[in-house]
Every structure is written in structure tokens, then in C-alpha cells.
Amino acid sequence: MQLFVGLGNPGTKYAGNRHNIGFMALDRIAEDHHFAPWRSKFQGELCEGTLGGEKVLLLKPMTFMNNSGQSVGEAMRFYKLTPDDVTVFHDELDLAPGKLRVKQGGGHAGHNGLRSIHQHIGAEYQRIRMGVGHPGHKDRVAGYVLSDFAKAEEGWLDDMMRGCSDGAADLAKGDAGRFQNAVALRVNPPRNKDKPAKEAPSGSQQAVAQKAAAMKAQADRKDSRTPLQKLKDKFR
């Protein structure tokens, strides 16, 4: 059994915030993979389902971001899980919007949700770092993450959510690489290098084209006659 945790703040006031991208990812996974309905448990919202043959619990702590670890710790103890069974989806200031990276263990880098989880279960859990960009100065961070995504960001945000859902089964099976690839294919789909072949012109079209080309070539040809020759030719 695995526990996927999405970080965010409860209530409609915060629903569209950059800080709530973890909630958004879990909502998309639950919907696309037909998880059971959400129910209140462990100071959060919990639902269950299967991904890639693995039983997975989705948890959205309702304790507000700074106390997320309380909810995660309760769920872990109840199901007798270890930090290795936990994956946390969260916003990441140090990644450009639309970028996503998987990380195992490490510090919390000042993220209050991760800081709280560290305090309750330690640091050896997996993180899905979902890039939202940086406002440019540390004094603007709080207002930035607690503001809604701009309308211009809706495209890449939806692509990232779809990618997380596409790769969720791979993530549950422990293949972080394939999960990241699934997201990348949504956010930056490969370009088709094979251009469609041009339709061959009909006989009449070809004749017209050849005549036009000949006329153009004649018009473009430099007149090498001297002024005197031009004058003589004019009166011939």
C-alpha cells in the first residue's frame, strides 16, 4: 500500500492558489482513475483506489499547510506505513512553471508543508516537485504562492495535471522516470518532423507554373545592352 499526499490549504478561498497544486494533482488522479469518493479522515480528505495493480491512498490534509504533517503522521501510523511508502505532491518555487522533478529524501527548502511533514515522519519520503516559478524576491514569496494561477498559466497547468494522471500508475509501481516522462509528453509534446508531402500539380497547373517561372526569369534577367543599342532596337 502507498500513500500519495497532496499539499494545499482547505476552502474555496485557496482552491486556485499556486500553493494548492498538490491538491489539484490528487483530484485529477482520483477522477481519472475512478477512485472511491473522498471522505473525512486523519484530519484530512482521503480516498482509495488502485494504480498499476497497487493499492493507493490519496490524502489531502485539511490542517492548513503549516500543519500538514499531523494528518500524514496519523494516516501512516494507522496503516502501519513507512516514509518509503509516502509520496508528497507540492509546489516548487525553484522550478520553472510546468517543470516537474521527482526527489527522494532531502531537505524541505523552507517549504512549510514539507517542514511539518519532516517533523512528524522524518525526511525519507518521496517528493513530486511541481514547478510554479519564483516571484523574484523572497519578500514576495508568501503573496505569490497564496495567489491564484494566472489565466495565461492554465494551459501548462492543465497539461501537468493530465501528465500526473497519465503517469500515476508508473509512479505507484516505483518507476519515477516513466512518471516524469508522462508529464513531459503532456507539457512539451514532441514535434512532428515529417512534413506532409505536397500534392503533385495537375498538367494544366504545371504548365501555368512553368510559364510564370519563364516570364519571371525573363523579367529578372539583366539587360546587357548599351544605351545606344537600346535606342537602335527601339526604332527597328
C-alpha positions, 0 to 999 in steps of 0.5 A: 500500500502507498500513500500519495499526499497532496499539499494545499490549504482547505476552502474555496478561498485557496482552491486556485492558489499556486500553493494548492497544486498538490491538491489539484494533482490528487483530484485529477488522479482520483477522477481519472482513475475512478477512485472511491469518493473522498471522505473525512479522515486523519484530519484530512480528505482521503480516498482509495483506489488502485494504480498499476495493480497497487493499492493507493491512498490519496490524502489531502490534509485539511490542517492548513499547510503549516500543519500538514504533517499531523494528518500524514503522521496519523494516516501512516501510523494507522496503516502501519506505513513507512516514509518509503511508502509516502509520496508528497505532491507540492509546489516548487518555487525553484522550478520553472512553471510546468517543470516537474522533478521527482526527489527522494529524501532531502531537505524541505527548502523552507517549504512549510508543508514539507517542514511539518511533514519532516517533523512528524515522519522524518525526511525519507519520503518521496517528493513530486516537485511541481514547478510554479516559478519564483516571484523574484524576491523572497519578500514576495514569496508568501503573496505569490504562492497564496495567489491564484494561477494566472489565466495565461498559466492554465494551459501548462497547468492543465497539461501537468495535471493530465501528465500526473494522471497519465503517469500515476500508475508508473509512479505507484509501481516505483518507476519515477522516470516513466512518471516524469516522462508522462508529464513531459509528453503532456507539457512539451509534446514532441514535434512532428518532423515529417512534413506532409508531402505536397500534392503533385500539380495537375498538367494544366497547373504545371504548365501555368507554373512553368510559364510564370517561372519563364516570364519571371526569369525573363523579367529578372534577367539583366539587360546587357545592352548599351544605351545606344543599342537600346535606342537602335532596337527601339526604332527597328 
